[in-house]
Amino acid sequence: MDLIANNFSGGELQRINIIRALLKKPQTLILNEPTSALDQAMAIKTIEILKQKVSTIIVITHSVEFIALCDDVINIEDIKNINLST
């Protein structure tokens, strides 16, 4: 597999791994920067496909495009400022 992987770009490998995950038909996916190696058009297309195929997607991202298409957003900075001692 390593020899084959050497023939693909970072974006191609990223799409291959997303496809591999989707083939398992998960109900939930947790993804870390899933569109970081993709151009904007491919990133948006990838996000749309993910939303069609998976009911719950948890994403860690800096992508403004991805954040704009989310139903709910949790900003980690907001969580860090919560005072849990009551």
BAFI-3210 file (N, C-alpha, C; in Angstrom, 3 decimals, decimal comma, padded with zeros to 6 digits):
// residues 86
n [1|2|3|4|5|6|7|8|9|10|11|12|13|14|15|16|17|18|19|20|21|22|23|24|25|26|27|28|29|30|31|32|33|34|35|36|37|38|39|40|41|42|43|44|45|46|47|48|49|50|51|52|53|54|55|56|57|58|59|60|61|62|63|64|65|66|67|68|69|70|71|72|73|74|75|76|77|78|79|80|81|82|83|84|85|86]
n.u [000,828|001,997|003,697|001,864|000,486|002,382|002,053|-000,049|-001,500|-001,699|-004,336|-005,709|-005,224|-006,568|-009,233|-009,549|-009,379|-011,645|-013,629|-013,194|-014,032|-016,745|-017,680|-018,138|-020,544|-021,198|-023,001|-022,126|-019,406|-016,160|-014,074|-010,918|-009,917|-010,902|-010,929|-008,607|-006,508|-007,706|-008,928|-011,092|-013,542|-013,631|-013,605|-016,083|-017,808|-017,136|-017,952|-020,716|-021,365|-020,642|-022,543|-024,873|-024,581|-023,982|-025,378|-024,581|-021,938|-018,929|-016,657|-013,388|-012,122|-010,699|-011,758|-013,582|-015,548|-016,487|-017,425|-019,490|-021,407|-022,324|-024,672|-024,626|-022,266|-019,464|-017,335|-014,094|-012,769|-014,834|-015,583|-013,304|-013,493|-015,535|-016,722|-016,512|-016,641|-018,908]
n.v [-001,195|001,252|001,849|002,285|004,466|006,446|007,433|009,172|012,421|014,577|015,503|013,640|011,266|011,941|012,069|009,390|008,081|009,131|008,076|005,347|005,272|005,942|003,739|001,868|002,558|004,283|005,501|007,574|009,821|010,849|013,392|014,843|017,808|017,267|018,377|019,712|019,347|019,809|021,625|024,548|024,082|021,254|020,671|021,687|020,061|017,568|017,914|018,187|015,622|014,045|014,962|013,999|011,245|010,465|010,434|011,732|013,892|014,653|017,169|018,396|021,396|024,165|025,225|027,613|027,284|024,717|025,036|026,865|025,266|023,635|022,261|022,647|024,341|024,115|026,051|025,692|027,529|028,722|026,631|026,308|028,500|028,028|027,905|025,337|024,848|024,985]
n.w [000,000|000,696|-001,467|-003,506|-002,423|-002,631|-005,155|-005,166|-004,568|-001,631|-001,348|-002,948|-001,514|000,806|-000,101|-000,903|001,577|002,840|001,182|001,700|004,362|004,027|002,617|004,553|005,527|007,821|010,725|012,172|011,889|012,800|012,105|011,391|010,230|007,478|004,918|004,435|002,552|000,170|-002,716|-002,779|-004,218|-004,414|-001,712|-000,822|-002,330|-001,244|001,426|001,050|000,057|002,254|004,133|002,972|003,163|005,787|009,004|011,395|011,864|013,239|013,360|013,406|012,601|010,725|008,582|006,987|005,063|005,603|008,233|007,778|006,586|008,558|010,926|013,691|015,731|017,754|019,469|020,464|022,024|023,439|025,112|026,664|028,317|030,072|033,346|035,428|038,123|040,589]
ca.u [000,000|002,846|004,167|000,725|000,191|003,376|001,628|-001,193|-001,280|-002,333|-005,785|-006,224|-005,220|-007,628|-010,506|-009,579|-009,688|-013,048|-014,414|-013,073|-014,897|-018,141|-018,033|-018,585|-021,876|-021,298|-024,024|-021,386|-018,000|-015,381|-013,048|-010,006|-009,526|-011,088|-010,807|-007,418|-005,664|-008,556|-009,256|-012,388|-014,642|-013,651|-013,954|-017,533|-018,429|-016,893|-018,824|-022,089|-021,497|-020,630|-023,819|-025,901|-024,344|-023,754|-026,340|-023,892|-020,530|-018,216|-015,500|-012,452|-011,723|-010,531|-012,321|-014,761|-016,555|-017,063|-018,168|-020,704|-022,376|-022,657|-025,919|-024,236|-020,838|-018,934|-016,026|-013,293|-012,452|-015,977|-015,535|-012,187|-013,842|-016,634|-016,339|-017,205|-016,718|-020,090]
ca.v [000,000|002,434|002,159|002,853|005,768|007,414|007,942|010,062|013,679|014,616|015,624|012,357|010,329|012,354|011,624|007,925|007,686|009,463|007,060|004,099|005,397|005,925|002,383|001,123|003,084|004,620|006,457|008,699|009,941|011,886|013,745|015,920|018,577|016,387|019,058|020,571|019,193|019,922|022,982|024,958|023,416|019,850|020,645|021,861|018,847|016,520|018,198|017,876|014,161|013,541|015,284|013,137|009,834|010,173|011,208|012,574|014,117|015,506|017,621|019,381|022,096|025,604|025,576|028,472|026,676|023,580|025,576|027,503|024,241|022,818|022,551|023,134|024,611|024,305|026,695|025,199|028,667|028,896|025,552|026,571|029,575|027,634|027,658|024,132|024,783|025,692]
ca.w [000,000|000,750|-002,814|-004,236|-001,830|-003,106|-006,452|-004,998|-003,848|-000,317|-001,543|-003,449|-000,385|001,712|-000,694|-000,847|002,947|003,092|000,466|002,466|005,535|003,585|002,183|005,741|005,816|009,242|011,145|012,726|011,520|013,465|011,125|011,746|009,040|006,318|003,630|004,472|001,361|-001,005|-003,128|-002,246|-004,921|-004,004|-000,289|-000,709|-002,864|-000,251|002,566|000,642|-000,010|003,633|004,768|002,388|003,444|007,204|009,782|012,378|011,534|014,179|012,596|013,931|011,386|010,646|007,286|007,056|004,200|006,323|009,375|007,269|006,200|009,732|011,631|015,011|015,844|019,100|019,401|021,582|022,896|024,334|026,101|027,583|029,221|030,953|034,713|035,873|039,584|041,027]
c.u [000,869|003,343|003,060|000,448|001,172|002,976|000,468|-000,795|-001,957|-003,848|-006,407|-006,271|-006,337|-008,983|-010,629|-009,955|-011,128|-013,956|-014,377|-013,985|-016,367|-018,598|-018,518|-019,974|-022,057|-022,481|-023,359|-019,944|-017,380|-014,183|-012,210|-009,503|-009,694|-010,921|-009,539|-006,550|-006,459|-008,740|-010,695|-013,556|-014,758|-014,035|-015,466|-018,265|-018,296|-017,803|-020,265|-022,320|-021,536|-021,979|-024,953|-025,794|-024,263|-024,675|-025,692|-022,422|-019,966|-016,898|-014,679|-011,898|-011,490|-011,191|-013,615|-015,893|-017,267|-017,928|-019,498|-021,787|-022,816|-023,985|-025,627|-022,727|-020,492|-017,534|-015,239|-012,917|-013,585|-015,965|-014,441|-012,548|-014,996|-016,090|-017,152|-017,307|-017,891|-020,316]
c.v [001,255|002,832|002,784|004,266|006,835|008,050|008,937|011,327|013,592|014,691|014,331|011,325|010,656|011,884|010,110|007,464|008,020|008,443|005,731|004,124|005,300|004,542|001,516|001,556|003,426|005,549|007,732|008,653|011,057|012,157|014,918|016,581|017,769|017,060|019,902|020,486|019,322|021,380|023,281|024,227|021,955|019,725|020,756|020,626|017,695|016,692|017,818|016,368|013,568|013,774|014,414|011,703|009,479|011,047|012,143|012,654|015,083|015,865|018,613|020,079|023,579|026,129|026,374|027,889|025,539|024,080|026,177|026,488|023,351|023,238|023,161|023,308|024,802|024,870|026,292|026,322|028,927|027,851|025,812|027,621|029,246|027,331|026,471|024,012|025,645|025,479]
c.w [000,000|-000,633|-003,648|-003,733|-002,300|-004,434|-006,363|-004,259|-002,480|-000,417|-002,040|-002,330|000,599|001,179|-000,653|000,560|003,338|002,415|001,221|003,695|005,129|003,137|003,342|006,198|007,293|009,512|011,651|012,224|012,354|012,565|011,612|010,466|007,743|004,964|003,530|003,217|000,061|-001,399|-002,712|-002,903|-004,495|-002,531|-000,115|-001,213|-001,864|000,953|002,235|000,584|001,391|004,312|004,236|002,896|004,928|008,049|010,798|012,016|012,570|013,507|013,410|012,699|011,620|009,372|007,443|006,209|004,915|007,472|008,913|006,908|007,371|010,348|013,002|015,043|017,319|018,950|020,644|022,543|023,880|025,443|027,119|028,622|030,166|032,339|035,245|037,379|040,048|042,498]
res [m|d|l|i|a|n|n|f|s|g|g|e|l|q|r|i|n|i|i|r|a|l|l|k|k|p|q|t|l|i|l|n|e|p|t|s|a|l|d|q|a|m|a|i|k|t|i|e|i|l|k|q|k|v|s|t|i|i|v|i|t|h|s|v|e|f|i|a|l|c|d|d|v|i|n|i|e|d|i|k|n|i|n|l|s|t]
***
